[in-house]
Structure formats: structure tokens, C-alpha cells
Amino acid sequence: MVAIPPGTFIMGTPTDELGRYQNEGQHQVTISKQFLISKYEITQKQYVKVIGTNPSNNQTNEFYPVENVCWNEAKAFCDKLNSDYSRLIPYGYKFDLPTEAQWEYACRAGTTTALNNGKNLTSNGYCPNLNEVSWYRNNSGNTTHQVGQKKT
């Protein structure tokens, strides 16, 4: 888990950013208290340990992120963590899904650029700047990859 400090940021995207959707208008958001977020996606191994089953299509590596999980199943995962590990969770904390604002704030990592490496998108297709931090259709070979292989 990574501690994310409170702070204020501009959520959304500038009108001239590549890949921008119409509903991504910019506005100031304040995160009022620290929260913790997983540094990496939940792996298939972690999901199986908590839930007991693996819904992923690509099950060739237990350190691949779990996939094919809907919001309700992700919420059930968090709820089960809370019940199974309640004695280990610090007072005032619980496992939960991040809000959209928490997610974007953590992902931005203090940057104001499109990417958390301080760079912007250069193309809607292949993008060397995106390659540094993400697997996507133009660099993944259309397959899942082990978590933690890209810059965070």
C-alpha cells in the first residue's frame, strides 16, 4: 500500500489533450485526508487467496492482474478483506474502492501532464511516453502482463 497525502489538484483534462472525452472538464478537487492505495493491481494470486476463485481469462501467471471482475465483485473483495483481516487494519481505515477523485489524484502523482511520468501523449496510437508507464493495445501483444513491470 502507498500512502497518498491530502491535497488539491485539477481533475479532468485540458480541452487540447489527446484522447480527451467531452465529459472530462477540468475542476479543482481537494482530497481532505490521507488514504492508502495498492501500489499495483490486485494479482490473481491475491484474489484467489481472498475469494477462492479466479475469473481471469489469462491464468498463465498468478502474478498477472485479476481480470473480468465487475464493480460488485471488486467491492466484495474489499468487504472480505475487511472481515478477514479486521484485527490487522489500522483504526480508522478499511479496504474500499477508491473514488474517481482519489484514483485520479493517486495516478497523477503530483503531475499536471496526461501521464504520471511527467510527459504527455504524443499519439492516439503508438506512444513512446505511454510505453514507459502502461501496457496498452500498441505494446502489450494483446496479452496480460505481470504487475509491477512499468514505472510507477
MARFIDREN-331554 format. One record per atom (N, C-alpha, C): atom name; x, y, z. Coordinates in pm, 1 decimal. Layout:
REM MARFIDREN-331554
<site at="CA" x="X" y="Y" z="Z"/>
...
REM end
This chain:
REM MARFIDREN-331554
<site at="N" x="84.7" y="-117.4" z="0.0"/>
<site at="CA" x="0.0" y="0.0" z="0.0"/>
<site at="C" x="89.4" y="123.9" z="0.0"/>
<site at="N" x="39.7" y="227.9" z="-65.5"/>
<site at="CA" x="110.9" y="354.7" z="-74.4"/>
<site at="C" x="24.8" y="461.2" z="-7.1"/>
<site at="N" x="85.9" y="539.5" z="80.4"/>
<site at="CA" x="13.8" y="649.0" z="146.5"/>
<site at="C" x="5.6" y="767.9" z="51.3"/>
<site at="N" x="-114.5" y="815.7" z="29.1"/>
<site at="CA" x="-138.7" y="932.1" z="-56.2"/>
<site at="C" x="-179.2" y="1047.2" z="36.0"/>
<site at="N" x="-98.2" y="1153.8" z="38.9"/>
<site at="CA" x="-128.1" y="1264.2" z="130.6"/>
<site at="C" x="-246.7" y="1347.2" z="82.8"/>
<site at="N" x="-307.6" y="1421.8" z="173.8"/>
<site at="CA" x="-415.2" y="1511.4" z="130.6"/>
<site at="C" x="-359.5" y="1619.9" z="39.8"/>
<site at="N" x="-446.1" y="1679.5" z="-38.9"/>
<site at="CA" x="-401.6" y="1786.1" z="-127.2"/>
<site at="C" x="-510.3" y="1828.6" z="-223.1"/>
<site at="N" x="-477.7" y="1927.3" z="-303.3"/>
<site at="CA" x="-569.6" y="1982.6" z="-402.4"/>
<site at="C" x="-507.8" y="1965.5" z="-540.7"/>
<site at="N" x="-590.1" y="1929.5" z="-638.0"/>
<site at="CA" x="-542.2" y="1912.3" z="-775.1"/>
<site at="C" x="-651.9" y="1949.1" z="-872.8"/>
<site at="N" x="-612.5" y="1961.9" z="-998.9"/>
<site at="CA" x="-710.0" y="1987.2" z="-1105.1"/>
<site at="C" x="-745.6" y="1853.1" z="-1167.8"/>
<site at="N" x="-869.5" y="1813.7" z="-1149.9"/>
<site at="CA" x="-919.4" y="1687.4" z="-1203.8"/>
<site at="C" x="-974.2" y="1711.8" z="-1343.4"/>
<site at="N" x="-958.8" y="1614.8" z="-1429.9"/>
<site at="CA" x="-1006.9" y="1627.1" z="-1566.3"/>
<site at="C" x="-892.0" y="1657.1" z="-1660.6"/>
<site at="N" x="-925.3" y="1687.0" z="-1785.0"/>
<site at="CA" x="-821.7" y="1708.4" z="-1885.9"/>
<site at="C" x="-843.0" y="1839.4" z="-1960.3"/>
<site at="N" x="-731.1" y="1900.3" z="-2003.1"/>
<site at="CA" x="-744.5" y="2021.9" z="-2084.3"/>
<site at="C" x="-812.5" y="1989.8" z="-2217.3"/>
<site at="N" x="-877.3" y="2087.8" z="-2275.6"/>
<site at="CA" x="-953.1" y="2066.2" z="-2399.0"/>
<site at="C" x="-866.1" y="2022.4" z="-2515.7"/>
<site at="N" x="-735.5" y="2050.9" z="-2512.0"/>
<site at="CA" x="-648.3" y="2014.1" z="-2624.0"/>
<site at="C" x="-570.9" y="1884.2" z="-2601.8"/>
<site at="N" x="-601.3" y="1809.7" z="-2495.0"/>
<site at="CA" x="-527.9" y="1685.7" z="-2467.5"/>
<site at="C" x="-574.1" y="1572.4" z="-2559.2"/>
<site at="N" x="-477.9" y="1499.5" z="-2615.9"/>
<site at="CA" x="-510.5" y="1383.9" z="-2699.8"/>
<site at="C" x="-592.6" y="1282.4" z="-2621.1"/>
<site at="N" x="-692.2" y="1223.7" z="-2686.7"/>
<site at="CA" x="-772.9" y="1119.9" z="-2624.5"/>
<site at="C" x="-878.1" y="1170.6" z="-2527.9"/>
<site at="N" x="-894.4" y="1301.4" z="-2518.9"/>
<site at="CA" x="-988.8" y="1360.4" z="-2424.0"/>
<site at="C" x="-1133.0" y="1330.5" z="-2464.8"/>
<site at="N" x="-1215.7" y="1299.1" z="-2363.5"/>
<site at="CA" x="-1359.5" y="1283.6" z="-2384.5"/>
<site at="C" x="-1430.1" y="1413.1" z="-2342.9"/>
<site at="N" x="-1545.4" y="1437.3" z="-2399.2"/>
<site at="CA" x="-1620.9" y="1560.9" z="-2373.4"/>
<site at="C" x="-1655.3" y="1579.2" z="-2225.4"/>
<site at="N" x="-1674.3" y="1469.2" z="-2151.6"/>
<site at="CA" x="-1717.5" y="1479.3" z="-2011.5"/>
<site at="C" x="-1601.3" y="1492.1" z="-1913.3"/>
<site at="N" x="-1482.6" y="1525.7" z="-1961.9"/>
<site at="CA" x="-1365.0" y="1534.1" z="-1875.5"/>
<site at="C" x="-1325.4" y="1678.5" z="-1845.9"/>
<site at="N" x="-1423.4" y="1763.0" z="-1827.0"/>
<site at="CA" x="-1395.3" y="1902.4" z="-1795.8"/>
<site at="C" x="-1310.1" y="1915.9" z="-1670.6"/>
<site at="N" x="-1230.0" y="2020.9" z="-1666.3"/>
<site at="CA" x="-1140.5" y="2040.1" z="-1552.5"/>
<site at="C" x="-1209.9" y="2114.1" z="-1439.3"/>
<site at="N" x="-1177.4" y="2071.0" z="-1317.3"/>
<site at="CA" x="-1226.7" y="2139.0" z="-1198.0"/>
<site at="C" x="-1134.5" y="2105.6" z="-1081.5"/>
<site at="N" x="-1128.8" y="2194.7" z="-986.2"/>
<site at="CA" x="-1042.2" y="2175.2" z="-870.4"/>
<site at="C" x="-1107.9" y="2080.5" z="-771.2"/>
<site at="N" x="-1028.5" y="1986.5" z="-718.7"/>
<site at="CA" x="-1076.1" y="1890.0" z="-620.6"/>
<site at="C" x="-977.8" y="1889.3" z="-503.3"/>
<site at="N" x="-1031.1" y="1882.5" z="-383.5"/>
<site at="CA" x="-947.5" y="1871.1" z="-264.6"/>
<site at="C" x="-970.3" y="1736.2" z="-199.6"/>
<site at="N" x="-862.4" y="1664.1" z="-178.7"/>
<site at="CA" x="-864.2" y="1538.4" z="-103.3"/>
<site at="C" x="-829.0" y="1579.1" z="39.8"/>
<site at="N" x="-922.4" y="1564.1" z="132.0"/>
<site at="CA" x="-907.2" y="1623.5" z="264.7"/>
<site at="C" x="-827.4" y="1540.0" z="363.3"/>
<site at="N" x="-815.8" y="1409.2" z="337.9"/>
<site at="CA" x="-736.0" y="1329.0" z="431.3"/>
<site at="C" x="-657.2" y="1222.0" z="356.7"/>
<site at="N" x="-548.6" y="1181.5" z="419.1"/>
<site at="CA" x="-463.0" y="1077.3" z="361.7"/>
<site at="C" x="-543.9" y="950.1" z="337.7"/>
<site at="N" x="-509.1" y="877.7" z="232.1"/>
<site at="CA" x="-565.8" y="744.9" z="209.8"/>
<site at="C" x="-454.5" y="653.9" z="160.2"/>
<site at="N" x="-478.8" y="526.1" z="168.7"/>
<site at="CA" x="-384.1" y="425.8" z="121.1"/>
<site at="C" x="-440.5" y="361.6" z="-3.6"/>
<site at="N" x="-352.9" y="332.1" z="-98.6"/>
<site at="CA" x="-396.4" y="267.0" z="-222.1"/>
<site at="C" x="-292.6" y="162.9" z="-258.9"/>
<site at="N" x="-337.5" y="55.6" z="-317.2"/>
<site at="CA" x="-245.9" y="-50.1" z="-359.6"/>
<site at="C" x="-151.3" y="3.8" z="-466.1"/>
<site at="N" x="-23.4" y="-27.0" z="-452.6"/>
<site at="CA" x="74.8" y="20.0" z="-549.7"/>
<site at="C" x="52.9" y="-45.0" z="-685.9"/>
<site at="N" x="5.6" y="-168.7" z="-685.5"/>
<site at="CA" x="-15.9" y="-243.9" z="-809.4"/>
<site at="C" x="-159.1" y="-296.3" z="-814.2"/>
<site at="N" x="-197.4" y="-340.7" z="-931.1"/>
<site at="CA" x="-325.9" y="-406.6" z="-946.1"/>
<site at="C" x="-328.6" y="-531.1" z="-856.5"/>
<site at="N" x="-447.8" y="-573.9" z="-819.6"/>
<site at="CA" x="-462.7" y="-696.2" z="-741.2"/>
<site at="C" x="-428.3" y="-813.4" z="-831.9"/>
<site at="N" x="-337.6" y="-897.9" z="-784.6"/>
<site at="CA" x="-296.5" y="-1012.9" z="-865.1"/>
<site at="C" x="-399.1" y="-1125.4" z="-854.0"/>
<site at="N" x="-389.3" y="-1217.9" z="-947.7"/>
<site at="CA" x="-474.9" y="-1335.4" z="-944.2"/>
<site at="C" x="-449.2" y="-1415.8" z="-816.8"/>
<site at="N" x="-324.9" y="-1423.3" z="-774.1"/>
<site at="CA" x="-290.0" y="-1496.6" z="-651.7"/>
<site at="C" x="-359.9" y="-1434.0" z="-530.7"/>
<site at="N" x="-356.8" y="-1301.9" z="-520.3"/>
<site at="CA" x="-422.6" y="-1233.7" z="-408.9"/>
<site at="C" x="-573.4" y="-1255.6" z="-413.0"/>
<site at="N" x="-631.5" y="-1243.9" z="-530.9"/>
<site at="CA" x="-775.8" y="-1258.9" z="-545.5"/>
<site at="C" x="-820.7" y="-1399.6" z="-506.1"/>
<site at="N" x="-746.3" y="-1500.0" z="-553.3"/>
<site at="CA" x="-780.3" y="-1638.7" z="-520.2"/>
<site at="C" x="-768.8" y="-1663.1" z="-370.1"/>
<site at="N" x="-666.3" y="-1606.4" z="-307.2"/>
<site at="CA" x="-647.8" y="-1626.0" z="-162.4"/>
<site at="C" x="-767.6" y="-1571.9" z="-84.5"/>
<site at="N" x="-824.4" y="-1461.6" z="-128.3"/>
<site at="CA" x="-935.3" y="-1399.0" z="-56.6"/>
<site at="C" x="-1070.2" y="-1456.8" z="-98.7"/>
<site at="N" x="-1093.8" y="-1468.0" z="-229.7"/>
<site at="CA" x="-1225.4" y="-1507.6" z="-281.3"/>
<site at="C" x="-1236.3" y="-1657.5" z="-306.9"/>
<site at="N" x="-1124.8" y="-1720.1" z="-347.0"/>
<site at="CA" x="-1126.6" y="-1865.0" z="-368.5"/>
<site at="C" x="-1139.9" y="-1908.8" z="-512.6"/>
<site at="N" x="-1168.9" y="-1816.2" z="-602.8"/>
<site at="CA" x="-1181.3" y="-1848.8" z="-745.0"/>
<site at="C" x="-1105.9" y="-1745.3" z="-827.6"/>
<site at="N" x="-1078.0" y="-1781.0" z="-952.1"/>
<site at="CA" x="-1006.6" y="-1690.5" z="-1042.7"/>
<site at="C" x="-1091.2" y="-1670.6" z="-1168.6"/>
<site at="N" x="-1149.1" y="-1551.7" z="-1186.9"/>
<site at="CA" x="-1234.6" y="-1526.4" z="-1303.2"/>
<site at="C" x="-1157.0" y="-1487.0" z="-1429.1"/>
<site at="N" x="-1024.7" y="-1477.1" z="-1421.0"/>
<site at="CA" x="-944.0" y="-1425.5" z="-1531.0"/>
<site at="C" x="-942.3" y="-1518.4" z="-1651.4"/>
<site at="N" x="-938.7" y="-1459.1" z="-1770.6"/>
<site at="CA" x="-923.8" y="-1537.5" z="-1893.3"/>
<site at="C" x="-782.9" y="-1592.5" z="-1906.2"/>
<site at="N" x="-683.1" y="-1509.0" z="-1880.8"/>
<site at="CA" x="-543.3" y="-1549.2" z="-1893.7"/>
<site at="C" x="-490.1" y="-1586.4" z="-1755.8"/>
<site at="N" x="-488.2" y="-1715.6" z="-1727.3"/>
<site at="CA" x="-446.0" y="-1764.8" z="-1596.6"/>
<site at="C" x="-308.4" y="-1830.6" z="-1601.6"/>
<site at="N" x="-220.7" y="-1785.8" z="-1691.7"/>
<site at="CA" x="-89.4" y="-1849.3" z="-1708.4"/>
<site at="C" x="12.4" y="-1803.6" z="-1605.0"/>
<site at="N" x="-18.7" y="-1697.4" z="-1527.6"/>
<site at="CA" x="75.8" y="-1646.7" z="-1429.7"/>
<site at="C" x="-3.4" y="-1586.8" z="-1313.6"/>
<site at="N" x="18.1" y="-1637.2" z="-1194.7"/>
<site at="CA" x="-57.8" y="-1589.7" z="-1078.6"/>
<site at="C" x="-25.5" y="-1445.3" z="-1040.3"/>
<site at="N" x="80.3" y="-1390.2" z="-1099.4"/>
<site at="CA" x="116.9" y="-1251.3" z="-1072.3"/>
<site at="C" x="65.9" y="-1154.7" z="-1179.9"/>
<site at="N" x="-18.1" y="-1205.5" z="-1270.0"/>
<site at="CA" x="-91.0" y="-1119.0" z="-1362.3"/>
<site at="C" x="-204.9" y="-1054.6" z="-1282.6"/>
<site at="N" x="-250.8" y="-937.2" z="-1325.3"/>
<site at="CA" x="-365.1" y="-877.4" z="-1254.4"/>
<site at="C" x="-490.7" y="-961.5" z="-1277.2"/>
<site at="N" x="-575.4" y="-965.2" z="-1174.9"/>
<site at="CA" x="-702.6" y="-1033.8" z="-1191.5"/>
<site at="C" x="-785.0" y="-952.2" z="-1291.1"/>
<site at="N" x="-858.9" y="-1019.8" z="-1374.5"/>
<site at="CA" x="-940.3" y="-953.8" z="-1477.2"/>
<site at="C" x="-1079.6" y="-1013.5" z="-1476.1"/>
<site at="N" x="-1168.8" y="-952.9" z="-1552.8"/>
<site at="CA" x="-1308.4" y="-997.5" z="-1560.8"/>
<site at="C" x="-1377.9" y="-989.9" z="-1426.0"/>
<site at="N" x="-1351.9" y="-882.5" z="-1352.2"/>
<site at="CA" x="-1415.5" y="-859.1" z="-1223.2"/>
<site at="C" x="-1499.5" y="-732.1" z="-1236.6"/>
<site at="N" x="-1626.3" y="-743.5" z="-1207.0"/>
<site at="CA" x="-1713.7" y="-626.2" z="-1213.0"/>
<site at="C" x="-1700.7" y="-546.5" z="-1082.5"/>
<site at="N" x="-1762.0" y="-429.8" z="-1078.6"/>
<site at="CA" x="-1754.2" y="-343.7" z="-960.9"/>
<site at="C" x="-1803.0" y="-416.5" z="-836.7"/>
<site at="N" x="-1915.9" y="-488.2" z="-847.3"/>
<site at="CA" x="-1971.0" y="-558.6" z="-731.1"/>
<site at="C" x="-1874.3" y="-664.3" z="-679.2"/>
<site at="N" x="-1805.4" y="-733.1" z="-768.7"/>
<site at="CA" x="-1708.4" y="-834.4" z="-725.8"/>
<site at="C" x="-1585.6" y="-769.3" z="-662.2"/>
<site at="N" x="-1542.3" y="-655.2" z="-716.3"/>
<site at="CA" x="-1430.3" y="-582.6" z="-656.3"/>
<site at="C" x="-1468.8" y="-533.2" z="-516.9"/>
<site at="N" x="-1590.7" y="-486.0" z="-501.6"/>
<site at="CA" x="-1639.7" y="-440.3" z="-371.3"/>
<site at="C" x="-1648.5" y="-557.7" z="-274.0"/>
<site at="N" x="-1692.3" y="-673.5" z="-321.7"/>
<site at="CA" x="-1699.4" y="-792.8" z="-236.4"/>
<site at="C" x="-1559.4" y="-835.1" z="-190.6"/>
<site at="N" x="-1460.1" y="-819.6" z="-278.0"/>
<site at="CA" x="-1320.9" y="-848.9" z="-242.8"/>
<site at="C" x="-1278.5" y="-759.7" z="-126.4"/>
<site at="N" x="-1306.0" y="-630.1" z="-136.6"/>
<site at="CA" x="-1271.4" y="-535.9" z="-29.2"/>
<site at="C" x="-1343.9" y="-571.3" z="100.2"/>
<site at="N" x="-1472.1" y="-601.7" z="89.8"/>
<site at="CA" x="-1551.2" y="-636.0" z="208.6"/>
<site at="C" x="-1496.7" y="-761.0" z="277.0"/>
<site at="N" x="-1455.4" y="-858.7" z="198.4"/>
<site at="CA" x="-1400.0" y="-982.1" z="256.6"/>
<site at="C" x="-1265.2" y="-954.3" z="322.6"/>
<site at="N" x="-1183.1" y="-869.2" z="262.1"/>
<site at="CA" x="-1057.8" y="-828.5" z="327.0"/>
<site at="C" x="-1087.2" y="-764.7" z="462.6"/>
<site at="N" x="-1186.9" y="-678.5" z="467.4"/>
<site at="CA" x="-1222.1" y="-612.1" z="593.2"/>
<site at="C" x="-1265.9" y="-711.3" z="699.4"/>
<site at="N" x="-1344.0" y="-811.0" z="661.4"/>
<site at="CA" x="-1390.1" y="-907.7" z="760.8"/>
<site at="C" x="-1278.8" y="-1006.1" z="799.7"/>
<site at="N" x="-1199.6" y="-1050.2" z="703.3"/>
<site at="CA" x="-1095.4" y="-1149.0" z="732.2"/>
<site at="C" x="-974.0" y="-1091.0" z="804.7"/>
<site at="N" x="-946.6" y="-963.2" z="781.0"/>
<site at="CA" x="-824.2" y="-902.9" z="835.8"/>
<site at="C" x="-852.7" y="-782.9" z="925.7"/>
<site at="N" x="-970.7" y="-777.1" z="984.6"/>
<site at="CA" x="-1010.8" y="-660.6" z="1064.0"/>
<site at="C" x="-912.8" y="-630.7" z="1177.0"/>
<site at="N" x="-855.8" y="-731.6" z="1237.3"/>
<site at="CA" x="-764.5" y="-709.0" z="1350.6"/>
<site at="C" x="-630.1" y="-649.8" z="1306.9"/>
<site at="N" x="-600.1" y="-654.9" z="1177.7"/>
<site at="CA" x="-472.6" y="-604.3" z="1127.0"/>
<site at="C" x="-483.2" y="-465.7" z="1064.4"/>
<site at="N" x="-605.1" y="-419.3" z="1044.1"/>
<site at="CA" x="-627.6" y="-290.7" z="977.4"/>
<site at="C" x="-618.0" y="-178.5" z="1080.4"/>
<site at="N" x="-536.7" y="-75.6" z="1053.6"/>
<site at="CA" x="-526.7" y="35.9" z="1149.2"/>
<site at="C" x="-662.3" y="101.3" z="1174.7"/>
<site at="N" x="-679.8" y="148.7" z="1297.2"/>
<site at="CA" x="-803.7" y="215.9" z="1335.2"/>
<site at="C" x="-833.3" y="330.2" z="1238.7"/>
<site at="N" x="-957.3" y="339.5" z="1194.9"/>
<site at="CA" x="-999.3" y="447.2" z="1105.5"/>
<site at="C" x="-983.1" y="413.9" z="957.9"/>
<site at="N" x="-926.3" y="298.9" z="927.5"/>
<site at="CA" x="-906.4" y="259.8" z="788.7"/>
<site at="C" x="-991.3" y="136.6" z="757.5"/>
<site at="N" x="-1021.7" y="119.5" z="629.8"/>
<site at="CA" x="-1085.6" y="-2.2" z="581.4"/>
<site at="C" x="-1050.8" y="-16.8" z="434.1"/>
<site at="N" x="-1056.3" y="-139.0" z="385.7"/>
<site at="CA" x="-1036.2" y="-162.7" z="243.7"/>
<site at="C" x="-1162.0" y="-119.5" z="170.6"/>
<site at="N" x="-1142.4" y="-45.8" z="61.5"/>
<site at="CA" x="-1254.8" y="0.1" z="-18.6"/>
<site at="C" x="-1202.3" y="36.1" z="-156.5"/>
<site at="N" x="-1291.0" y="53.4" z="-250.2"/>
<site at="CA" x="-1251.5" y="100.2" z="-382.5"/>
<site at="C" x="-1232.0" y="250.6" z="-376.0"/>
<site at="N" x="-1132.1" y="303.2" z="-445.9"/>
<site at="CA" x="-1112.3" y="448.4" z="-442.4"/>
<site at="C" x="-1224.1" y="519.3" z="-517.7"/>
<site at="N" x="-1252.2" y="641.5" z="-474.6"/>
<site at="CA" x="-1344.3" y="723.8" z="-551.7"/>
<site at="C" x="-1274.5" y="762.9" z="-681.9"/>
<site at="N" x="-1349.2" y="815.6" z="-775.7"/>
<site at="CA" x="-1288.1" y="860.5" z="-901.1"/>
<site at="C" x="-1183.1" y="968.2" z="-874.5"/>
<site at="N" x="-1213.3" y="1059.2" z="-781.6"/>
<site at="CA" x="-1117.8" y="1165.8" z="-749.0"/>
<site at="C" x="-992.0" y="1109.0" z="-682.7"/>
<site at="N" x="-1007.6" y="1015.4" z="-588.6"/>
<site at="CA" x="-890.5" y="953.6" z="-525.8"/>
<site at="C" x="-804.6" y="881.6" z="-629.6"/>
<site at="N" x="-869.8" y="809.6" z="-720.0"/>
<site at="CA" x="-797.8" y="735.5" z="-823.1"/>
<site at="C" x="-715.2" y="829.9" z="-910.9"/>
<site at="N" x="-779.0" y="935.4" z="-960.2"/>
<site at="CA" x="-707.7" y="1027.6" z="-1047.1"/>
<site at="C" x="-596.8" y="1100.7" z="-972.4"/>
<site at="N" x="-621.3" y="1140.3" z="-849.5"/>
<site at="CA" x="-520.4" y="1209.4" z="-768.7"/>
<site at="C" x="-397.9" y="1119.2" z="-749.2"/>
<site at="N" x="-420.4" y="994.2" z="-713.1"/>
<site at="CA" x="-309.3" y="899.7" z="-694.2"/>
<site at="C" x="-236.3" y="874.8" z="-825.7"/>
<site at="N" x="-310.1" y="855.8" z="-933.9"/>
<site at="CA" x="-249.1" y="828.1" z="-1064.0"/>
<site at="C" x="-168.5" y="946.3" z="-1115.7"/>
<site at="N" x="-213.0" y="1065.1" z="-1091.2"/>
<site at="CA" x="-140.6" y="1183.5" z="-1138.8"/>
<site at="C" x="-7.0" y="1200.3" z="-1067.5"/>
<site at="N" x="4.7" y="1151.0" z="-946.3"/>
<site at="CA" x="131.5" y="1152.1" z="-872.2"/>
<site at="C" x="195.2" y="1291.1" z="-868.4"/>
<site at="N" x="113.7" y="1393.2" z="-851.2"/>
<site at="CA" x="164.9" y="1529.0" z="-841.0"/>
<site at="C" x="195.1" y="1596.7" z="-973.6"/>
<site at="N" x="169.1" y="1529.7" z="-1084.1"/>
<site at="CA" x="196.8" y="1588.7" z="-1214.8"/>
<site at="C" x="73.4" y="1663.4" z="-1266.7"/>
<site at="N" x="94.1" y="1743.6" z="-1367.9"/>
<site at="CA" x="-17.2" y="1811.2" z="-1435.0"/>
<site at="C" x="-24.6" y="1768.5" z="-1581.6"/>
<site at="N" x="51.2" y="1666.9" z="-1615.9"/>
<site at="CA" x="54.3" y="1616.4" z="-1753.4"/>
<site at="C" x="-43.2" y="1500.3" z="-1768.6"/>
<site at="N" x="-59.5" y="1453.8" z="-1889.7"/>
<site at="CA" x="-151.2" y="1343.1" z="-1915.6"/>
<site at="C" x="-103.8" y="1213.6" z="-1850.2"/>
<site at="N" x="26.2" y="1198.7" z="-1835.0"/>
<site at="CA" x="83.6" y="1076.0" z="-1781.8"/>
<site at="C" x="157.6" y="1103.0" z="-1651.0"/>
<site at="N" x="163.9" y="1001.6" z="-1564.4"/>
<site at="CA" x="227.4" y="1020.6" z="-1434.2"/>
<site at="C" x="380.3" y="1025.4" z="-1439.5"/>
<site at="N" x="438.2" y="1011.8" z="-1557.6"/>
<site at="CA" x="583.2" y="1025.3" z="-1573.5"/>
<site at="C" x="621.8" y="1167.7" z="-1612.4"/>
<site at="N" x="525.1" y="1260.2" z="-1605.6"/>
<site at="CA" x="551.1" y="1399.3" z="-1638.0"/>
<site at="C" x="547.7" y="1430.0" z="-1786.3"/>
<site at="N" x="503.3" y="1334.5" z="-1866.2"/>
<site at="CA" x="500.1" y="1351.3" z="-2011.6"/>
<site at="C" x="356.1" y="1350.7" z="-2061.6"/>
<site at="N" x="339.6" y="1390.9" z="-2186.1"/>
<site at="CA" x="207.5" y="1391.9" z="-2248.1"/>
<site at="C" x="198.2" y="1284.9" z="-2355.7"/>
<site at="N" x="77.0" y="1255.3" z="-2395.6"/>
<site at="CA" x="54.3" y="1163.6" z="-2506.6"/>
<site at="C" x="103.4" y="1229.1" z="-2635.0"/>
<site at="N" x="165.5" y="1149.7" z="-2721.4"/>
<site at="CA" x="213.6" y="1202.1" z="-2849.6"/>
<site at="C" x="130.5" y="1150.8" z="-2965.9"/>
<site at="N" x="45.0" y="1053.3" z="-2938.9"/>
<site at="CA" x="-34.4" y="991.6" z="-3044.5"/>
<site at="C" x="-150.8" y="917.6" z="-2981.0"/>
<site at="N" x="-258.2" y="902.6" z="-3056.2"/>
<site at="CA" x="-369.2" y="817.7" z="-3010.9"/>
<site at="C" x="-340.4" y="670.9" z="-3038.5"/>
<site at="N" x="-230.3" y="643.2" z="-3107.9"/>
<site at="CA" x="-188.3" y="505.9" z="-3135.6"/>
<site at="C" x="-64.9" y="473.3" z="-3054.2"/>
<site at="N" x="41.7" y="435.8" z="-3122.4"/>
<site at="CA" x="167.3" y="404.7" z="-3054.6"/>
<site at="C" x="223.9" y="531.2" z="-2990.4"/>
<site at="N" x="263.1" y="523.2" z="-2863.4"/>
<site at="CA" x="312.3" y="641.2" z="-2791.6"/>
<site at="C" x="428.4" y="601.4" z="-2701.0"/>
<site at="N" x="552.0" y="637.7" z="-2735.6"/>
<site at="CA" x="667.9" y="603.4" z="-2651.6"/>
<site at="C" x="654.2" y="652.1" z="-2506.9"/>
<site at="N" x="593.7" y="768.5" z="-2485.3"/>
<site at="CA" x="576.6" y="819.7" z="-2349.2"/>
<site at="C" x="484.7" y="730.9" z="-2266.2"/>
<site at="N" x="382.1" y="675.5" z="-2330.3"/>
<site at="CA" x="289.7" y="585.7" z="-2262.6"/>
<site at="C" x="353.6" y="449.3" z="-2238.1"/>
<site at="N" x="441.8" y="406.6" z="-2327.9"/>
<site at="CA" x="510.1" y="277.7" z="-2311.5"/>
<site at="C" x="581.2" y="266.8" z="-2178.0"/>
<site at="N" x="634.9" y="378.7" z="-2127.6"/>
<site at="CA" x="709.8" y="377.8" z="-2002.2"/>
<site at="C" x="624.1" y="338.1" z="-1882.5"/>
<site at="N" x="496.8" y="370.8" z="-1886.2"/>
<site at="CA" x="412.6" y="356.9" z="-1766.7"/>
<site at="C" x="292.3" y="264.3" z="-1781.4"/>
<site at="N" x="269.4" y="211.1" z="-1901.5"/>
<site at="CA" x="145.2" y="136.3" z="-1920.1"/>
<site at="C" x="156.4" y="29.5" z="-2028.4"/>
<site at="N" x="83.1" y="-78.7" z="-2008.2"/>
<site at="CA" x="57.5" y="-174.7" z="-2115.3"/>
<site at="C" x="-70.9" y="-130.8" z="-2182.7"/>
<site at="N" x="-72.3" y="-127.4" z="-2312.6"/>
<site at="CA" x="-192.1" y="-89.8" z="-2386.7"/>
<site at="C" x="-187.0" y="-160.2" z="-2521.8"/>
<site at="N" x="-287.8" y="-139.4" z="-2603.8"/>
<site at="CA" x="-303.4" y="-219.5" z="-2725.8"/>
<site at="C" x="-181.7" y="-215.7" z="-2818.7"/>
<site at="N" x="-103.2" y="-109.1" z="-2815.0"/>
<site at="CA" x="9.5" y="-96.5" z="-2907.4"/>
<site at="C" x="142.8" y="-147.5" z="-2854.2"/>
<site at="N" x="148.1" y="-195.7" z="-2730.3"/>
<site at="CA" x="274.4" y="-250.1" z="-2678.9"/>
<site at="C" x="257.9" y="-378.5" z="-2599.6"/>
<site at="N" x="136.6" y="-427.7" z="-2586.1"/>
<site at="CA" x="111.7" y="-543.2" z="-2499.2"/>
<site at="C" x="110.6" y="-677.9" z="-2570.5"/>
<site at="N" x="108.0" y="-676.8" z="-2703.0"/>
<site at="CA" x="92.3" y="-803.6" z="-2773.9"/>
<site at="C" x="-42.8" y="-867.1" z="-2747.3"/>
<site at="N" x="-139.2" y="-786.4" z="-2710.1"/>
<site at="CA" x="-275.7" y="-832.5" z="-2679.1"/>
<site at="C" x="-278.1" y="-940.3" z="-2571.9"/>
<site at="N" x="-191.6" y="-927.1" z="-2472.9"/>
<site at="CA" x="-192.3" y="-1021.8" z="-2362.9"/>
<site at="C" x="-169.0" y="-948.4" z="-2230.9"/>
<site at="N" x="-203.1" y="-1013.1" z="-2123.5"/>
<site at="CA" x="-183.4" y="-959.8" z="-1989.8"/>
<site at="C" x="-35.7" y="-970.3" z="-1952.6"/>
<site at="N" x="10.3" y="-881.5" z="-1867.3"/>
<site at="CA" x="148.8" y="-882.9" z="-1821.4"/>
<site at="C" x="153.6" y="-878.1" z="-1669.1"/>
<site at="N" x="259.6" y="-931.2" z="-1613.9"/>
<site at="CA" x="277.9" y="-932.3" z="-1469.3"/>
<site at="C" x="274.3" y="-790.8" z="-1414.0"/>
<site at="N" x="213.9" y="-773.4" z="-1297.0"/>
<site at="CA" x="207.1" y="-640.7" z="-1236.4"/>
<site at="C" x="346.3" y="-593.6" z="-1196.3"/>
<site at="N" x="364.7" y="-462.9" z="-1187.6"/>
<site at="CA" x="489.9" y="-404.9" z="-1140.9"/>
<site at="C" x="600.5" y="-397.0" z="-1243.8"/>
<site at="N" x="569.8" y="-413.4" z="-1370.5"/>
<site at="CA" x="672.1" y="-412.7" z="-1473.8"/>
<site at="C" x="693.5" y="-275.4" z="-1537.6"/>
<site at="N" x="610.1" y="-181.8" z="-1505.5"/>
<site at="CA" x="620.7" y="-46.9" z="-1562.1"/>
<site at="C" x="653.1" y="52.7" z="-1450.7"/>
<site at="N" x="701.6" y="171.5" z="-1488.7"/>
<site at="CA" x="731.7" y="276.2" z="-1391.2"/>
<site at="C" x="605.3" y="311.1" z="-1313.5"/>
<site at="N" x="623.5" y="338.2" z="-1184.6"/>
<site at="CA" x="509.9" y="381.8" z="-1102.9"/>
<site at="C" x="533.4" y="521.8" z="-1053.3"/>
REM end
